[in-house]
Amino acid sequence: MTATVIPAVRPSAIRPRQAGFVRDVISIAGRALRAIPRDTAAVVPPVFIALFFFVVNIGTLRRLTERSIAGFDYRAFMMATAILLGVTGVSRAPALVLDVQNGYFDRLLLTPVRRLAILLGHMLADVAVAGALTVPIVILGFVLGVHFEAGPLGVLVFVLLAALWSLAFAGFGYAIALKTGNPAAVNNAFLLFFPFLFMTTSYVPRSQLTGWLDRVAEWNPVTYVLAGLRSLTMQGWQWSQLGRTLVAIAVVGIISMSLCFGALRGRLEHV
């Protein structure tokens, strides 16, 4: 009888292989998107609230506002506010904080996946979700008679700007998730947005604001995000307005992403 000799495998020959940065990002984003059907409570309430206030505000304020401002379309004006209500604060940060709590985040760090890809994958999923959430609001706007003066391409730019704003604000949620590991703190991050939304042109044009509120609105980045979205529905292609919108989104994004990636570095140092 002859014995089969199995050659020994050196331990150094067995090692995980990196799949590439883009592949890592897509894998993390895919996992985040696949989890959404099991976590509809994270996306359905914001859209419902946005649709509800869209209809109610038009029903209560349209006649009064249009009577005071000749040629003013209050439906188109309010759709931008509804969009921001629907997409702001919607992110996978609550899912990430659960990964931190149950240890999945630490186990993921044992794999060859790039650390930066963990965050970017979730953020890529956020952009896709935010874009999808604008669809029912835009459809309702069309049903109510809203017209895009910028045409079909303006609709796409409208959705893109809303998704970019959602991403810029999502950085605050991720920063809180990575810093605290507390689901309650992450869920309350949306409360940061309320002062920004209501101390701006959310319900009436800038020309109707007076006193301290007008001054606050001047420095509020949400004012310029709303103005850019409204220009697409009410005025057409206003490049200076859209430029200010991108600058406002960029400023908020720089602040939130600095906090976010700083929190990621801090958590990695304690792993």
Rosetta blueprint (number, residue, H / E / L):
1 M L
2 T L
3 A L
4 T L
5 V L
6 I L
7 P L
8 A L
9 V L
10 R L
11 P H
12 S H
13 A H
14 I L
15 R L
16 P L
17 R L
18 Q L
19 A L
20 G L
21 F H
22 V H
23 R H
24 D H
25 V H
26 I H
27 S H
28 I H
29 A H
30 G H
31 R H
32 A H
33 L H
34 R H
35 A L
36 I H
37 P H
38 R H
39 D L
40 T H
41 A H
42 A H
43 V L
44 V H
45 P H
46 P H
47 V H
48 F H
49 I H
50 A H
51 L H
52 F H
53 F H
54 F H
55 V H
56 V H
57 N H
58 I H
59 G H
60 T H
61 L H
62 R H
63 R H
64 L H
65 T H
66 E H
67 R H
68 S H
69 I L
70 A L
71 G L
72 F L
73 D L
74 Y H
75 R H
76 A H
77 F H
78 M H
79 M H
80 A H
81 T H
82 A H
83 I H
84 L H
85 L H
86 G H
87 V H
88 T L
89 G L
90 V L
91 S L
92 R L
93 A H
94 P H
95 A H
96 L H
97 V H
98 L H
99 D H
100 V H
101 Q H
102 N H
103 G L
104 Y H
105 F H
106 D H
107 R H
108 L H
109 L H
110 L L
111 T L
112 P L
113 V L
114 R L
115 R H
116 L H
117 A H
118 I H
119 L H
120 L H
121 G H
122 H H
123 M H
124 L H
125 A H
126 D H
127 V H
128 A H
129 V H
130 A H
131 G H
132 A H
133 L H
134 T H
135 V H
136 P H
137 I H
138 V H
139 I H
140 L H
141 G H
142 F H
143 V H
144 L H
145 G L
146 V L
147 H L
148 F L
149 E L
150 A L
151 G H
152 P H
153 L H
154 G H
155 V H
156 L H
157 V H
158 F H
159 V H
160 L H
161 L H
162 A H
163 A H
164 L H
165 W H
166 S H
167 L H
168 A H
169 F H
170 A H
171 G H
172 F H
173 G H
174 Y H
175 A H
176 I H
177 A H
178 L H
179 K H
180 T H
181 G L
182 N L
183 P H
184 A H
185 A H
186 V H
187 N H
188 N H
189 A H
190 F H
191 L H
192 L H
193 F H
194 F H
195 P H
196 F H
197 L H
198 F H
199 M L
200 T L
201 T L
202 S L
203 Y L
204 V L
205 P L
206 R H
207 S H
208 Q H
209 L L
210 T L
211 G H
212 W H
213 L H
214 D H
215 R H
216 V H
217 A H
218 E H
219 W H
220 N L
221 P H
222 V H
223 T H
224 Y H
225 V H
226 L H
227 A H
228 G H
229 L H
230 R H
231 S H
232 L H
233 T H
234 M H
235 Q L
236 G L
237 W L
238 Q L
239 W H
240 S H
241 Q H
242 L H
243 G H
244 R H
245 T H
246 L H
247 V H
248 A H
249 I H
250 A H
251 V H
252 V H
253 G H
254 I H
255 I H
256 S H
257 M H
258 S H
259 L H
260 C H
261 F H
262 G H
263 A H
264 L H
265 R H
266 G H
267 R H
268 L H
269 E H
270 H L
271 V L
